[in-house]
Amino acid sequence: MSIWWSLHLRREAASVPLARRLLLGAMEAAGVDPDVSYDLSVALSEACANAVEHGGPGESGRSGAGEYHVTAYIDDDMCRIEVVDHGPGFGDGTAYEEGHGGAYRATDPLGTAAEDAAPAMAFGPLLADAGLQEVPHSGEHGRGLFLIEALADHVDFRNRPGDGAVVCFDKLLKWREDALLKAS
């Protein structure tokens, strides 16, 4: 069995906890393991916060600029979540460094891509194991994309040509013993 839901939300801070609570409620009702539900809810909160903060019009008069969309699918043992906004997107594809002022950037999974890669100070071996390295960030900004990648099994950051950014991530589900939707 599978379920999906879709939300069309205003780019307001109050929409972030609303989306998170709806996801947690659906996961609880379906019987998803609480730890997996929590990881997905944190990743969703970060993606929604990015849409609220950065998902404004890249061009004046763009339709849908005051809203963003969240779609979640639970199918068999996988949950996929997609957050779509109508902002300027991730720039030239360097979302970690420039697009959102990110605190981390991806490196080669073997850690060989960047000659100037300094050891990660904040999270030590965790970043190195994840194929990430620390780059400068400002205060409270720039950690969301890193958190999404750390909490999900697969992540895709992309632009919709001329109309915003898409953050899509999925995670393999674990089920409680009394799960209603447990994959057979």
PyMOL commands that place a pseudoatom at each C-alpha (Angstrom):
pseudoatom trace, name=CA, resn=MET, resi=1, chain=A, elem=C, hetatm=0, pos=[0.000, 0.000, 0.000]
pseudoatom trace, name=CA, resn=SER, resi=2, chain=A, elem=C, hetatm=0, pos=[1.154, 3.533, -0.576]
pseudoatom trace, name=CA, resn=ILE, resi=3, chain=A, elem=C, hetatm=0, pos=[0.021, 6.995, 0.498]
pseudoatom trace, name=CA, resn=TRP, resi=4, chain=A, elem=C, hetatm=0, pos=[0.926, 10.497, -0.616]
pseudoatom trace, name=CA, resn=TRP, resi=5, chain=A, elem=C, hetatm=0, pos=[-0.044, 14.007, 0.311]
pseudoatom trace, name=CA, resn=SER, resi=6, chain=A, elem=C, hetatm=0, pos=[0.647, 17.405, -1.125]
pseudoatom trace, name=CA, resn=LEU, resi=7, chain=A, elem=C, hetatm=0, pos=[0.578, 20.842, 0.470]
pseudoatom trace, name=CA, resn=HIS, resi=8, chain=A, elem=C, hetatm=0, pos=[0.519, 24.267, -1.112]
pseudoatom trace, name=CA, resn=LEU, resi=9, chain=A, elem=C, hetatm=0, pos=[1.853, 26.606, 1.557]
pseudoatom trace, name=CA, resn=ARG, resi=10, chain=A, elem=C, hetatm=0, pos=[2.419, 30.326, 1.880]
pseudoatom trace, name=CA, resn=ARG, resi=11, chain=A, elem=C, hetatm=0, pos=[6.019, 31.393, 2.357]
pseudoatom trace, name=CA, resn=GLU, resi=12, chain=A, elem=C, hetatm=0, pos=[5.445, 32.179, 6.027]
pseudoatom trace, name=CA, resn=ALA, resi=13, chain=A, elem=C, hetatm=0, pos=[7.402, 30.890, 9.018]
pseudoatom trace, name=CA, resn=ALA, resi=14, chain=A, elem=C, hetatm=0, pos=[4.266, 29.268, 10.490]
pseudoatom trace, name=CA, resn=SER, resi=15, chain=A, elem=C, hetatm=0, pos=[4.086, 26.912, 7.506]
pseudoatom trace, name=CA, resn=VAL, resi=16, chain=A, elem=C, hetatm=0, pos=[7.282, 25.086, 8.555]
pseudoatom trace, name=CA, resn=PRO, resi=17, chain=A, elem=C, hetatm=0, pos=[5.975, 23.510, 11.791]
pseudoatom trace, name=CA, resn=LEU, resi=18, chain=A, elem=C, hetatm=0, pos=[2.650, 22.823, 10.062]
pseudoatom trace, name=CA, resn=ALA, resi=19, chain=A, elem=C, hetatm=0, pos=[4.346, 20.748, 7.348]
pseudoatom trace, name=CA, resn=ARG, resi=20, chain=A, elem=C, hetatm=0, pos=[6.496, 18.985, 9.964]
pseudoatom trace, name=CA, resn=ARG, resi=21, chain=A, elem=C, hetatm=0, pos=[3.486, 18.101, 12.145]
pseudoatom trace, name=CA, resn=LEU, resi=22, chain=A, elem=C, hetatm=0, pos=[1.507, 16.779, 9.177]
pseudoatom trace, name=CA, resn=LEU, resi=23, chain=A, elem=C, hetatm=0, pos=[4.430, 14.567, 8.182]
pseudoatom trace, name=CA, resn=LEU, resi=24, chain=A, elem=C, hetatm=0, pos=[4.904, 13.287, 11.733]
pseudoatom trace, name=CA, resn=GLY, resi=25, chain=A, elem=C, hetatm=0, pos=[1.165, 12.568, 12.024]
pseudoatom trace, name=CA, resn=ALA, resi=26, chain=A, elem=C, hetatm=0, pos=[1.123, 10.614, 8.761]
pseudoatom trace, name=CA, resn=MET, resi=27, chain=A, elem=C, hetatm=0, pos=[4.230, 8.660, 9.787]
pseudoatom trace, name=CA, resn=GLU, resi=28, chain=A, elem=C, hetatm=0, pos=[2.767, 7.870, 13.211]
pseudoatom trace, name=CA, resn=ALA, resi=29, chain=A, elem=C, hetatm=0, pos=[-0.538, 6.708, 11.683]
pseudoatom trace, name=CA, resn=ALA, resi=30, chain=A, elem=C, hetatm=0, pos=[1.274, 4.561, 9.129]
pseudoatom trace, name=CA, resn=GLY, resi=31, chain=A, elem=C, hetatm=0, pos=[3.467, 2.962, 11.795]
pseudoatom trace, name=CA, resn=VAL, resi=32, chain=A, elem=C, hetatm=0, pos=[6.885, 4.277, 10.774]
pseudoatom trace, name=CA, resn=ASP, resi=33, chain=A, elem=C, hetatm=0, pos=[9.659, 3.936, 13.350]
pseudoatom trace, name=CA, resn=PRO, resi=34, chain=A, elem=C, hetatm=0, pos=[9.855, 7.161, 15.442]
pseudoatom trace, name=CA, resn=ASP, resi=35, chain=A, elem=C, hetatm=0, pos=[13.595, 7.660, 14.809]
pseudoatom trace, name=CA, resn=VAL, resi=36, chain=A, elem=C, hetatm=0, pos=[13.096, 7.551, 11.032]
pseudoatom trace, name=CA, resn=SER, resi=37, chain=A, elem=C, hetatm=0, pos=[10.078, 9.854, 11.336]
pseudoatom trace, name=CA, resn=TYR, resi=38, chain=A, elem=C, hetatm=0, pos=[12.136, 12.326, 13.346]
pseudoatom trace, name=CA, resn=ASP, resi=39, chain=A, elem=C, hetatm=0, pos=[14.989, 12.332, 10.809]
pseudoatom trace, name=CA, resn=LEU, resi=40, chain=A, elem=C, hetatm=0, pos=[12.563, 12.980, 7.964]
pseudoatom trace, name=CA, resn=SER, resi=41, chain=A, elem=C, hetatm=0, pos=[10.774, 15.715, 9.926]
pseudoatom trace, name=CA, resn=VAL, resi=42, chain=A, elem=C, hetatm=0, pos=[14.039, 17.572, 10.584]
pseudoatom trace, name=CA, resn=ALA, resi=43, chain=A, elem=C, hetatm=0, pos=[15.032, 17.284, 6.905]
pseudoatom trace, name=CA, resn=LEU, resi=44, chain=A, elem=C, hetatm=0, pos=[11.580, 18.519, 5.856]
pseudoatom trace, name=CA, resn=SER, resi=45, chain=A, elem=C, hetatm=0, pos=[11.777, 21.435, 8.301]
pseudoatom trace, name=CA, resn=GLU, resi=46, chain=A, elem=C, hetatm=0, pos=[15.115, 22.492, 6.811]
pseudoatom trace, name=CA, resn=ALA, resi=47, chain=A, elem=C, hetatm=0, pos=[13.839, 22.238, 3.228]
pseudoatom trace, name=CA, resn=CYS, resi=48, chain=A, elem=C, hetatm=0, pos=[10.704, 24.228, 4.114]
pseudoatom trace, name=CA, resn=ALA, resi=49, chain=A, elem=C, hetatm=0, pos=[12.723, 26.872, 5.979]
pseudoatom trace, name=CA, resn=ASN, resi=50, chain=A, elem=C, hetatm=0, pos=[14.901, 27.287, 2.872]
pseudoatom trace, name=CA, resn=ALA, resi=51, chain=A, elem=C, hetatm=0, pos=[11.788, 27.677, 0.698]
pseudoatom trace, name=CA, resn=VAL, resi=52, chain=A, elem=C, hetatm=0, pos=[10.355, 30.282, 3.081]
pseudoatom trace, name=CA, resn=GLU, resi=53, chain=A, elem=C, hetatm=0, pos=[13.608, 32.247, 3.265]
pseudoatom trace, name=CA, resn=HIS, resi=54, chain=A, elem=C, hetatm=0, pos=[14.943, 31.883, -0.290]
pseudoatom trace, name=CA, resn=GLY, resi=55, chain=A, elem=C, hetatm=0, pos=[11.881, 30.921, -2.340]
pseudoatom trace, name=CA, resn=GLY, resi=56, chain=A, elem=C, hetatm=0, pos=[10.817, 34.447, -3.256]
pseudoatom trace, name=CA, resn=PRO, resi=57, chain=A, elem=C, hetatm=0, pos=[10.575, 35.784, -6.743]
pseudoatom trace, name=CA, resn=GLY, resi=58, chain=A, elem=C, hetatm=0, pos=[13.719, 35.668, -8.807]
pseudoatom trace, name=CA, resn=GLU, resi=59, chain=A, elem=C, hetatm=0, pos=[11.946, 37.930, -11.269]
pseudoatom trace, name=CA, resn=SER, resi=60, chain=A, elem=C, hetatm=0, pos=[9.211, 40.426, -10.504]
pseudoatom trace, name=CA, resn=GLY, resi=61, chain=A, elem=C, hetatm=0, pos=[5.709, 39.227, -11.233]
pseudoatom trace, name=CA, resn=ARG, resi=62, chain=A, elem=C, hetatm=0, pos=[6.573, 35.522, -11.139]
pseudoatom trace, name=CA, resn=SER, resi=63, chain=A, elem=C, hetatm=0, pos=[3.452, 33.449, -10.469]
pseudoatom trace, name=CA, resn=GLY, resi=64, chain=A, elem=C, hetatm=0, pos=[3.475, 31.365, -7.303]
pseudoatom trace, name=CA, resn=ALA, resi=65, chain=A, elem=C, hetatm=0, pos=[6.264, 33.453, -5.743]
pseudoatom trace, name=CA, resn=GLY, resi=66, chain=A, elem=C, hetatm=0, pos=[4.429, 33.748, -2.406]
pseudoatom trace, name=CA, resn=GLU, resi=67, chain=A, elem=C, hetatm=0, pos=[4.026, 30.004, -1.968]
pseudoatom trace, name=CA, resn=TYR, resi=68, chain=A, elem=C, hetatm=0, pos=[5.860, 26.719, -2.048]
pseudoatom trace, name=CA, resn=HIS, resi=69, chain=A, elem=C, hetatm=0, pos=[4.804, 23.099, -2.389]
pseudoatom trace, name=CA, resn=VAL, resi=70, chain=A, elem=C, hetatm=0, pos=[5.527, 19.984, -0.351]
pseudoatom trace, name=CA, resn=THR, resi=71, chain=A, elem=C, hetatm=0, pos=[4.722, 16.489, -1.575]
pseudoatom trace, name=CA, resn=ALA, resi=72, chain=A, elem=C, hetatm=0, pos=[5.409, 13.328, 0.414]
pseudoatom trace, name=CA, resn=TYR, resi=73, chain=A, elem=C, hetatm=0, pos=[5.072, 9.734, -0.773]
pseudoatom trace, name=CA, resn=ILE, resi=74, chain=A, elem=C, hetatm=0, pos=[5.240, 6.571, 1.281]
pseudoatom trace, name=CA, resn=ASP, resi=75, chain=A, elem=C, hetatm=0, pos=[5.537, 3.614, -1.053]
pseudoatom trace, name=CA, resn=ASP, resi=76, chain=A, elem=C, hetatm=0, pos=[6.511, 0.195, 0.269]
pseudoatom trace, name=CA, resn=ASP, resi=77, chain=A, elem=C, hetatm=0, pos=[9.643, 0.766, 2.382]
pseudoatom trace, name=CA, resn=MET, resi=78, chain=A, elem=C, hetatm=0, pos=[10.548, 4.217, 0.996]
pseudoatom trace, name=CA, resn=CYS, resi=79, chain=A, elem=C, hetatm=0, pos=[9.482, 7.757, 1.804]
pseudoatom trace, name=CA, resn=ARG, resi=80, chain=A, elem=C, hetatm=0, pos=[10.189, 10.488, -0.752]
pseudoatom trace, name=CA, resn=ILE, resi=81, chain=A, elem=C, hetatm=0, pos=[9.677, 14.155, 0.036]
pseudoatom trace, name=CA, resn=GLU, resi=82, chain=A, elem=C, hetatm=0, pos=[9.868, 16.996, -2.470]
pseudoatom trace, name=CA, resn=VAL, resi=83, chain=A, elem=C, hetatm=0, pos=[9.855, 20.713, -1.646]
pseudoatom trace, name=CA, resn=VAL, resi=84, chain=A, elem=C, hetatm=0, pos=[9.462, 23.098, -4.586]
pseudoatom trace, name=CA, resn=ASP, resi=85, chain=A, elem=C, hetatm=0, pos=[9.694, 26.887, -4.433]
pseudoatom trace, name=CA, resn=HIS, resi=86, chain=A, elem=C, hetatm=0, pos=[9.465, 29.715, -6.959]
pseudoatom trace, name=CA, resn=GLY, resi=87, chain=A, elem=C, hetatm=0, pos=[12.648, 31.571, -6.079]
pseudoatom trace, name=CA, resn=PRO, resi=88, chain=A, elem=C, hetatm=0, pos=[15.862, 32.181, -7.988]
pseudoatom trace, name=CA, resn=GLY, resi=89, chain=A, elem=C, hetatm=0, pos=[17.040, 28.582, -7.563]
pseudoatom trace, name=CA, resn=PHE, resi=90, chain=A, elem=C, hetatm=0, pos=[20.507, 27.376, -6.663]
pseudoatom trace, name=CA, resn=GLY, resi=91, chain=A, elem=C, hetatm=0, pos=[22.425, 29.747, -8.929]
pseudoatom trace, name=CA, resn=ASP, resi=92, chain=A, elem=C, hetatm=0, pos=[25.121, 28.027, -10.951]
pseudoatom trace, name=CA, resn=GLY, resi=93, chain=A, elem=C, hetatm=0, pos=[24.751, 24.710, -9.153]
pseudoatom trace, name=CA, resn=THR, resi=94, chain=A, elem=C, hetatm=0, pos=[27.117, 25.475, -6.285]
pseudoatom trace, name=CA, resn=ALA, resi=95, chain=A, elem=C, hetatm=0, pos=[24.329, 25.486, -3.727]
pseudoatom trace, name=CA, resn=TYR, resi=96, chain=A, elem=C, hetatm=0, pos=[26.636, 24.597, -0.862]
pseudoatom trace, name=CA, resn=GLU, resi=97, chain=A, elem=C, hetatm=0, pos=[29.063, 27.435, -1.395]
pseudoatom trace, name=CA, resn=GLU, resi=98, chain=A, elem=C, hetatm=0, pos=[27.219, 30.278, -3.069]
pseudoatom trace, name=CA, resn=GLY, resi=99, chain=A, elem=C, hetatm=0, pos=[23.531, 29.569, -3.729]
pseudoatom trace, name=CA, resn=HIS, resi=100, chain=A, elem=C, hetatm=0, pos=[22.481, 29.512, -0.102]
pseudoatom trace, name=CA, resn=GLY, resi=101, chain=A, elem=C, hetatm=0, pos=[25.711, 30.584, 1.622]
pseudoatom trace, name=CA, resn=GLY, resi=102, chain=A, elem=C, hetatm=0, pos=[26.059, 26.968, 2.668]
pseudoatom trace, name=CA, resn=ALA, resi=103, chain=A, elem=C, hetatm=0, pos=[28.251, 25.753, 5.453]
pseudoatom trace, name=CA, resn=TYR, resi=104, chain=A, elem=C, hetatm=0, pos=[29.384, 22.631, 3.643]
pseudoatom trace, name=CA, resn=ARG, resi=105, chain=A, elem=C, hetatm=0, pos=[30.132, 21.499, 0.137]
pseudoatom trace, name=CA, resn=ALA, resi=106, chain=A, elem=C, hetatm=0, pos=[30.260, 18.100, -1.416]
pseudoatom trace, name=CA, resn=THR, resi=107, chain=A, elem=C, hetatm=0, pos=[33.572, 16.541, -2.290]
pseudoatom trace, name=CA, resn=ASP, resi=108, chain=A, elem=C, hetatm=0, pos=[34.521, 13.382, -4.100]
pseudoatom trace, name=CA, resn=PRO, resi=109, chain=A, elem=C, hetatm=0, pos=[33.219, 10.399, -2.048]
pseudoatom trace, name=CA, resn=LEU, resi=110, chain=A, elem=C, hetatm=0, pos=[36.849, 9.319, -1.686]
pseudoatom trace, name=CA, resn=GLY, resi=111, chain=A, elem=C, hetatm=0, pos=[37.750, 12.793, -0.438]
pseudoatom trace, name=CA, resn=THR, resi=112, chain=A, elem=C, hetatm=0, pos=[40.159, 13.456, -3.300]
pseudoatom trace, name=CA, resn=ALA, resi=113, chain=A, elem=C, hetatm=0, pos=[38.350, 16.190, -5.252]
pseudoatom trace, name=CA, resn=ALA, resi=114, chain=A, elem=C, hetatm=0, pos=[39.653, 19.277, -3.515]
pseudoatom trace, name=CA, resn=GLU, resi=115, chain=A, elem=C, hetatm=0, pos=[43.344, 19.867, -3.032]
pseudoatom trace, name=CA, resn=ASP, resi=116, chain=A, elem=C, hetatm=0, pos=[42.590, 22.692, -0.636]
pseudoatom trace, name=CA, resn=ALA, resi=117, chain=A, elem=C, hetatm=0, pos=[40.350, 20.557, 1.590]
pseudoatom trace, name=CA, resn=ALA, resi=118, chain=A, elem=C, hetatm=0, pos=[41.077, 21.421, 5.199]
pseudoatom trace, name=CA, resn=PRO, resi=119, chain=A, elem=C, hetatm=0, pos=[40.164, 18.978, 7.937]
pseudoatom trace, name=CA, resn=ALA, resi=120, chain=A, elem=C, hetatm=0, pos=[36.639, 19.497, 9.207]
pseudoatom trace, name=CA, resn=MET, resi=121, chain=A, elem=C, hetatm=0, pos=[36.821, 21.182, 12.581]
pseudoatom trace, name=CA, resn=ALA, resi=122, chain=A, elem=C, hetatm=0, pos=[33.209, 21.292, 13.732]
pseudoatom trace, name=CA, resn=PHE, resi=123, chain=A, elem=C, hetatm=0, pos=[32.229, 17.680, 13.145]
pseudoatom trace, name=CA, resn=GLY, resi=124, chain=A, elem=C, hetatm=0, pos=[35.561, 15.935, 12.651]
pseudoatom trace, name=CA, resn=PRO, resi=125, chain=A, elem=C, hetatm=0, pos=[35.389, 12.460, 11.134]
pseudoatom trace, name=CA, resn=LEU, resi=126, chain=A, elem=C, hetatm=0, pos=[31.600, 12.687, 10.612]
pseudoatom trace, name=CA, resn=LEU, resi=127, chain=A, elem=C, hetatm=0, pos=[32.066, 15.163, 7.755]
pseudoatom trace, name=CA, resn=ALA, resi=128, chain=A, elem=C, hetatm=0, pos=[34.930, 13.240, 6.220]
pseudoatom trace, name=CA, resn=ASP, resi=129, chain=A, elem=C, hetatm=0, pos=[32.936, 9.990, 6.322]
pseudoatom trace, name=CA, resn=ALA, resi=130, chain=A, elem=C, hetatm=0, pos=[30.019, 11.742, 4.629]
pseudoatom trace, name=CA, resn=GLY, resi=131, chain=A, elem=C, hetatm=0, pos=[32.254, 13.111, 1.831]
pseudoatom trace, name=CA, resn=LEU, resi=132, chain=A, elem=C, hetatm=0, pos=[31.821, 16.687, 3.036]
pseudoatom trace, name=CA, resn=GLN, resi=133, chain=A, elem=C, hetatm=0, pos=[34.202, 19.381, 4.101]
pseudoatom trace, name=CA, resn=GLU, resi=134, chain=A, elem=C, hetatm=0, pos=[33.597, 22.504, 6.107]
pseudoatom trace, name=CA, resn=VAL, resi=135, chain=A, elem=C, hetatm=0, pos=[33.542, 25.859, 4.342]
pseudoatom trace, name=CA, resn=PRO, resi=136, chain=A, elem=C, hetatm=0, pos=[32.765, 29.247, 5.884]
pseudoatom trace, name=CA, resn=HIS, resi=137, chain=A, elem=C, hetatm=0, pos=[29.205, 30.042, 6.903]
pseudoatom trace, name=CA, resn=SER, resi=138, chain=A, elem=C, hetatm=0, pos=[27.529, 32.901, 8.644]
pseudoatom trace, name=CA, resn=GLY, resi=139, chain=A, elem=C, hetatm=0, pos=[25.879, 32.521, 12.032]
pseudoatom trace, name=CA, resn=GLU, resi=140, chain=A, elem=C, hetatm=0, pos=[22.696, 30.531, 11.850]
pseudoatom trace, name=CA, resn=HIS, resi=141, chain=A, elem=C, hetatm=0, pos=[22.632, 30.164, 8.070]
pseudoatom trace, name=CA, resn=GLY, resi=142, chain=A, elem=C, hetatm=0, pos=[23.976, 27.555, 5.722]
pseudoatom trace, name=CA, resn=ARG, resi=143, chain=A, elem=C, hetatm=0, pos=[23.457, 24.321, 7.609]
pseudoatom trace, name=CA, resn=GLY, resi=144, chain=A, elem=C, hetatm=0, pos=[20.113, 23.187, 6.201]
pseudoatom trace, name=CA, resn=LEU, resi=145, chain=A, elem=C, hetatm=0, pos=[21.297, 21.487, 3.029]
pseudoatom trace, name=CA, resn=PHE, resi=146, chain=A, elem=C, hetatm=0, pos=[24.008, 19.677, 4.982]
pseudoatom trace, name=CA, resn=LEU, resi=147, chain=A, elem=C, hetatm=0, pos=[21.447, 18.423, 7.505]
pseudoatom trace, name=CA, resn=ILE, resi=148, chain=A, elem=C, hetatm=0, pos=[19.141, 17.184, 4.755]
pseudoatom trace, name=CA, resn=GLU, resi=149, chain=A, elem=C, hetatm=0, pos=[21.989, 15.209, 3.202]
pseudoatom trace, name=CA, resn=ALA, resi=150, chain=A, elem=C, hetatm=0, pos=[23.037, 13.814, 6.576]
pseudoatom trace, name=CA, resn=LEU, resi=151, chain=A, elem=C, hetatm=0, pos=[19.509, 12.656, 7.480]
pseudoatom trace, name=CA, resn=ALA, resi=152, chain=A, elem=C, hetatm=0, pos=[18.277, 11.257, 4.160]
pseudoatom trace, name=CA, resn=ASP, resi=153, chain=A, elem=C, hetatm=0, pos=[19.484, 8.287, 2.131]
pseudoatom trace, name=CA, resn=HIS, resi=154, chain=A, elem=C, hetatm=0, pos=[19.347, 10.068, -1.225]
pseudoatom trace, name=CA, resn=VAL, resi=155, chain=A, elem=C, hetatm=0, pos=[19.104, 13.813, -1.946]
pseudoatom trace, name=CA, resn=ASP, resi=156, chain=A, elem=C, hetatm=0, pos=[18.659, 15.761, -5.157]
pseudoatom trace, name=CA, resn=PHE, resi=157, chain=A, elem=C, hetatm=0, pos=[19.016, 19.571, -5.287]
pseudoatom trace, name=CA, resn=ARG, resi=158, chain=A, elem=C, hetatm=0, pos=[18.048, 21.002, -8.666]
pseudoatom trace, name=CA, resn=ASN, resi=159, chain=A, elem=C, hetatm=0, pos=[16.566, 24.010, -10.396]
pseudoatom trace, name=CA, resn=ARG, resi=160, chain=A, elem=C, hetatm=0, pos=[13.336, 24.129, -12.350]
pseudoatom trace, name=CA, resn=PRO, resi=161, chain=A, elem=C, hetatm=0, pos=[14.206, 26.079, -15.486]
pseudoatom trace, name=CA, resn=GLY, resi=162, chain=A, elem=C, hetatm=0, pos=[13.124, 29.664, -14.881]
pseudoatom trace, name=CA, resn=ASP, resi=163, chain=A, elem=C, hetatm=0, pos=[11.006, 28.827, -11.846]
pseudoatom trace, name=CA, resn=GLY, resi=164, chain=A, elem=C, hetatm=0, pos=[12.721, 27.990, -8.574]
pseudoatom trace, name=CA, resn=ALA, resi=165, chain=A, elem=C, hetatm=0, pos=[14.458, 25.207, -6.738]
pseudoatom trace, name=CA, resn=VAL, resi=166, chain=A, elem=C, hetatm=0, pos=[13.533, 21.593, -5.992]
pseudoatom trace, name=CA, resn=VAL, resi=167, chain=A, elem=C, hetatm=0, pos=[14.826, 19.752, -2.950]
pseudoatom trace, name=CA, resn=CYS, resi=168, chain=A, elem=C, hetatm=0, pos=[13.961, 16.062, -3.161]
pseudoatom trace, name=CA, resn=PHE, resi=169, chain=A, elem=C, hetatm=0, pos=[15.062, 13.450, -0.645]
pseudoatom trace, name=CA, resn=ASP, resi=170, chain=A, elem=C, hetatm=0, pos=[14.172, 9.911, 0.321]
pseudoatom trace, name=CA, resn=LYS, resi=171, chain=A, elem=C, hetatm=0, pos=[14.805, 7.517, 3.139]
pseudoatom trace, name=CA, resn=LEU, resi=172, chain=A, elem=C, hetatm=0, pos=[14.324, 3.814, 3.635]
pseudoatom trace, name=CA, resn=LEU, resi=173, chain=A, elem=C, hetatm=0, pos=[11.637, 3.249, 6.245]
pseudoatom trace, name=CA, resn=LYS, resi=174, chain=A, elem=C, hetatm=0, pos=[11.694, 1.043, 9.315]
pseudoatom trace, name=CA, resn=TRP, resi=175, chain=A, elem=C, hetatm=0, pos=[8.364, 0.013, 10.760]
pseudoatom trace, name=CA, resn=ARG, resi=176, chain=A, elem=C, hetatm=0, pos=[6.924, -0.476, 14.224]
pseudoatom trace, name=CA, resn=GLU, resi=177, chain=A, elem=C, hetatm=0, pos=[5.545, -3.949, 14.947]
pseudoatom trace, name=CA, resn=ASP, resi=178, chain=A, elem=C, hetatm=0, pos=[1.946, -2.622, 14.870]
pseudoatom trace, name=CA, resn=ALA, resi=179, chain=A, elem=C, hetatm=0, pos=[2.402, -0.696, 11.591]
pseudoatom trace, name=CA, resn=LEU, resi=180, chain=A, elem=C, hetatm=0, pos=[-0.696, -0.279, 9.422]
pseudoatom trace, name=CA, resn=LEU, resi=181, chain=A, elem=C, hetatm=0, pos=[1.193, 0.218, 6.157]
pseudoatom trace, name=CA, resn=LYS, resi=182, chain=A, elem=C, hetatm=0, pos=[4.080, -2.178, 6.739]
pseudoatom trace, name=CA, resn=ALA, resi=183, chain=A, elem=C, hetatm=0, pos=[5.392, -3.350, 3.377]
pseudoatom trace, name=CA, resn=SER, resi=184, chain=A, elem=C, hetatm=0, pos=[4.841, -7.050, 2.827]
for i in range(1, 184): cmd.bond("trace and resi %d" % i, "trace and resi %d" % (i + 1))
show_as sticks, trace
zoom trace
